[in-house]
């Protein structure tokens, strides 16, 4: 949706609403994940959401995503070093929203 030609045009609000609903669904599933393999899958989904900084500009949402990532990483133990590095990368992106300019 983000790369759709009309994203910045007339359908922008519709796409943003659809993305927000998808993010809420993914976060809800991650919150309710009880089995190890569900947590492992949700780590990737949550990490992807976190990289979409444009859609997670609310501090409470950011904190929830980070807390879920850490919780799932602690409970699964997988992949510890990748998740920790990823969290550091996410926090760097959030600290500098212009990090992608010129890339």
C-alpha angles and dihedrals in degrees: 000000000000091000095047113124090236096049092103092036136062097324097051097110092047092052093046090052091049092049092047090052091049091049091050091050093050092047090048091052091047091051091053096043108125105162122075095239091050089054092048091053092046091053089066093044093048091046090053091050091049091054089057089076090164089068098041103054092132110100093215091054091048091050092048091052092049092046091051092048091051093044093051092044092051093048096046100032087214126150096350101170094042093050093047091049090045092052090051090050092049092050090050090052092048091048091052110033091180092060092110095054112113094014 
